[in-house]
Amino acid sequence: DGKKEKTNMIALLAKAPKVFWTVGIVQFFCWAAFLYMWTYTNGAIADTVWGTTDVASEGYQQAGNWVGVLFAVQAVGSMLWALVIPKFKDIKVAYVVSLLIGAVGFASVFFIHDQYLLFISFLLIGVAWAAMLAVPFTLLTNSLSGEHIGTYLGLFNGTICLPQIAAAACGGLVLKMVGGAQVSMFLVAGVLLVLGAAAVRFVKTK
């Protein structure tokens, strides 16, 4: 029976609507970007704001505490932007705008050396986060009809885990390629969100 279920899953994937795959591509770039943020924020701001790369130093600990504050700021940005998204006439435009604003937020971290100015960066990152949580599932559910909607939504969760696994596997190599400074990964994350925004144009909505 398990085998039959597996075959059904493969058959469903083969018949998945185009939206499933196109939104999946957007998701790939977005979740990879956020994985790099979660992985490298502490080291990045310890370096740029507290001027240390020593994990045992007091500055590094202070940076770690500040990261908690920044992630809370991101959550606030996300909640506020979630109220704005429904005001867009076209959900794809909302998606693109949100991801581009998030990209600016990510890239700005590279240039900021003040712990309080980083609030702006993380408010902007929250904008992308709000869209990532709301828009992909809306696009998908709008294009699905019939009995398999639950299975497709379950399978769609793969577009959240797989990019993070891939990004984690390549993280060390990417970090080397951009010179080894952890804050450079925020530029990488910004580029990934821009690519995600560009990929939205391939999403066909009915």
C-alpha positions in Angstrom: 0.0 0.0 0.0 2.9 2.3 0.8 4.3 1.6 -2.7 1.0 2.5 -4.3 0.9 5.8 -2.3 4.5 6.5 -3.5 3.5 5.9 -7.1 0.5 8.2 -6.6 2.7 10.9 -5.3 5.0 10.6 -8.3 2.0 10.6 -10.6 0.6 13.7 -8.9 4.0 15.5 -9.2 4.1 14.6 -12.9 0.6 16.1 -13.3 1.3 19.1 -11.0 0.0 22.4 -12.4 2.7 24.7 -13.8 2.2 27.1 -10.8 3.5 24.4 -8.5 6.9 24.3 -10.3 7.2 28.0 -11.1 6.3 29.2 -7.6 8.7 26.4 -6.4 11.5 28.1 -8.3 10.8 31.4 -6.6 10.6 29.6 -3.3 14.1 28.1 -3.9 15.8 31.5 -4.1 13.8 32.9 -1.2 14.4 30.1 1.3 18.1 29.8 0.4 18.4 33.6 1.1 16.8 33.3 4.5 18.9 30.3 5.5 22.0 32.4 4.9 20.5 35.1 7.1 19.8 32.7 9.9 23.3 31.1 9.6 25.4 34.2 9.2 23.7 37.2 11.0 25.5 36.7 14.3 29.0 36.5 12.8 28.2 39.3 10.3 27.1 41.9 12.8 29.7 40.9 15.4 32.2 41.8 12.7 30.6 45.0 11.2 29.2 46.5 14.4 31.3 45.1 17.2 34.5 44.7 15.2 35.2 41.1 16.3 35.3 37.7 14.7 36.3 36.0 17.9 33.5 33.7 19.0 34.6 33.8 22.6 34.7 37.6 22.9 32.2 39.8 24.7 31.4 41.6 21.5 30.4 38.4 19.8 28.1 37.7 22.8 26.6 41.2 22.5 26.1 40.7 18.8 24.3 37.4 19.6 21.9 39.2 22.0 21.3 41.9 19.4 20.4 39.4 16.7 17.4 38.4 18.9 16.3 42.0 18.9 16.8 42.3 15.1 14.7 39.1 14.4 12.0 40.6 16.6 12.1 43.8 14.5 11.9 41.6 11.4 8.7 40.0 12.8 7.2 43.4 13.4 8.0 44.4 9.8 6.4 41.2 8.6 3.2 41.7 10.6 2.8 45.3 9.3 3.5 44.3 5.7 1.0 41.5 5.9 -1.7 44.2 6.2 -0.4 45.9 3.1 -0.3 42.8 0.8 -4.1 42.5 0.3 -4.2 46.1 -0.9 -2.3 45.2 -4.1 -4.7 44.5 -7.0 -2.3 41.9 -8.5 -0.8 39.4 -6.1 2.2 38.8 -8.3 3.1 42.5 -8.2 2.8 42.2 -4.4 5.2 39.3 -4.5 7.8 41.0 -6.7 7.7 44.3 -4.7 8.0 42.5 -1.4 11.0 40.4 -2.5 12.8 43.4 -4.0 12.2 45.4 -0.7 13.6 42.4 1.2 16.6 42.3 -1.2 17.4 45.9 -0.3 17.1 45.0 3.3 19.6 42.2 3.0 22.1 44.2 0.9 21.9 47.1 3.3 23.3 45.0 6.2 26.6 44.9 4.3 27.0 48.6 4.5 25.6 49.4 8.0 27.9 49.6 11.0 25.4 51.0 13.5 23.3 48.5 15.5 20.2 50.7 15.5 20.3 51.5 11.8 20.1 47.7 11.3 16.4 48.1 12.5 15.7 49.5 9.0 17.4 46.6 7.3 15.4 44.0 9.3 12.1 45.8 8.9 12.7 45.6 5.1 13.7 41.9 5.4 10.4 41.4 7.2 8.5 42.6 4.1 9.9 39.7 2.1 9.2 37.3 4.9 5.5 38.3 5.0 5.2 37.7 1.3 7.0 34.3 1.5 4.6 33.1 4.2 1.4 34.3 2.4 1.7 34.5 -1.3 3.1 31.1 -2.5 0.3 29.1 -0.9 -2.3 31.6 -2.2 -1.0 31.3 -5.8 -1.0 27.5 -5.5 -4.4 27.1 -3.9 -5.9 29.4 -6.5 -4.6 27.2 -9.3 -5.7 23.9 -7.7 -9.0 22.3 -7.9 -10.3 18.9 -6.8 -9.4 16.2 -4.3 -5.6 16.4 -4.3 -5.2 19.9 -2.9 -4.1 18.7 0.5 -1.4 16.4 -1.0 -0.2 19.2 -3.3 0.1 21.5 -0.3 2.0 18.8 1.5 4.4 18.2 -1.4 4.8 22.0 -1.7 6.5 22.0 1.7 9.4 20.4 -0.2 10.0 23.8 -1.8 10.7 25.1 1.7 13.1 22.3 3.0 15.0 21.4 -0.2 16.3 24.9 -0.9 17.6 25.2 2.7 19.3 21.8 2.5 20.9 22.9 -0.8 21.9 26.3 0.5 23.4 24.8 3.7 25.4 22.2 1.7 26.9 25.0 -0.5 27.2 27.6 2.3 30.9 27.1 3.0 31.8 27.2 -0.6 29.8 30.3 -1.4 31.3 32.0 1.7 34.8 31.3 0.3 33.8 32.5 -3.1 32.7 35.9 -1.7 35.9 36.4 0.3 35.1 34.8 3.7 33.5 37.7 5.5 30.2 36.5 6.8 28.5 39.8 6.1 29.1 39.2 2.4 26.5 36.5 2.6 23.9 39.2 3.0 24.8 40.5 -0.5 24.4 36.9 -1.7 21.0 36.7 0.0 20.0 40.0 -1.6 21.0 38.7 -5.0 19.0 35.5 -4.4 15.8 37.5 -3.6 16.3 39.6 -6.8 16.5 36.3 -8.7 13.4 35.1 -6.9 11.5 38.3 -7.8 12.6 37.9 -11.5 11.3 34.3 -11.4 7.8 35.5 -10.4 7.2 36.5 -14.0 7.2 32.8 -15.0 4.3 32.2 -12.6 1.1 31.9 -14.6 -2.0 32.6 -12.6 -5.5 31.6 -13.8 
